[in-house]
Amino acid sequence: MDGDTATLAAAIGARVRSERKARRWTLDRLAETAGVSRRMVVNVERGAANPSIGILLRLSDALGLGLPALVEPPVPTAALKITRAGEGATLWNGDHGGSGILLGGTEPPEVVELWDWRLEPGDQHSSEPHAPGTMELLHVHEGTVTVVVADETITLDPGDAVTFAGDAPHSYANHGAGAGRFSLAVFEPRVGSSPGPQGSG
């Protein structure tokens, strides 16, 4: 892990550990509730892992936090929560140089996330179904982005947008010759209102 990734991993680990202890949960209980291995929880808490977005979603849902709260330091409630350029949390790195950056989000139980994605040619991000009721809205700024939801495929050009159910398997890919960039908003309802995640990924 590079320095920025290691710093983020350490911050996430500290937050997971703090939230788990505040609930008086054992490592085993968090692992079982989140549907991940105990070893993964240990590695995340130690900052020794660079977990996938799917693992982070499982942990944040299990803790009833929502993903934005997991990757941001706790701050007093304020009317404005600003993320300056370069301060977002990079939670995905593509094999060809792309990135998925979480810019911010709202507090549970109705969580909305705002992402900035860049896919270099050949990059693809695949996701398991998120929690029931999750919706995603994607707006392409440059290049082309191919979105697959369940068994439907659509290729979007600059200015195009699509809304789809995030509780189905889905993926974003760049099959073009230049970089593709898009904004993504994710709405996840009722975070923390169920015993554990329902197939988040």
Helices and strands as residue ranges (DSSP letters): H 3-22, H 27-34, H 38-45, H 53-63, H 67-71, E 89-93, E 99-105, E 111-119, E 124-127, E 135-142, E 145-149, E 152-156, E 161-165, E 170-173, E 180-188
